[in-house]
Amino acid sequence: MVKECEGKEEGAEILQWCAFGVWHLWKNRNSCVFQNKMESPMQMIDKNLVQGY
């Protein structure tokens, strides 16, 4: 997937969005494990869209 996106502006945006999506998944997992807080998948998607990633 990375090779297909190289040199394309929209490809870079997609990769950035995916990277931040995975980061939000990781942060949500840590909140669940360490603080016993859970965020719904839709809230995580909304955060990504609002932040522009």
Beta strands, then each sheet from edge to edge (+ up, - down):
end
